[in-house]
Amino acid sequence: MKTDRREDIGELFRQGEPIDRAVRMAARDAVALHKRMDQPMPVWRDGKTVWIPPEEIEIPPEDPLDT
């Protein structure tokens, strides 16, 4: 018999860390994708959108706690 192991979304938000970890991992994946696809990436700096060329994109290091 298969058991449903999904966690209650409300509990995940109360804990905070699982959501924060998922957002960090998704952001890192998006940065890596832009660089891999040789596409510029928009960022917010000093109140405006700035496009970073792919050769200047720095992929943040993986956080061991995020794996």
Long-range contacts (C-beta under 8 A, 24 or more apart in sequence): 21-65, 21-66, 24-63, 24-66, 25-66, 27-60, 28-59, 28-60, 28-62, 28-66, 31-57, 31-58, 31-59, 31-60, 32-59, 35-59
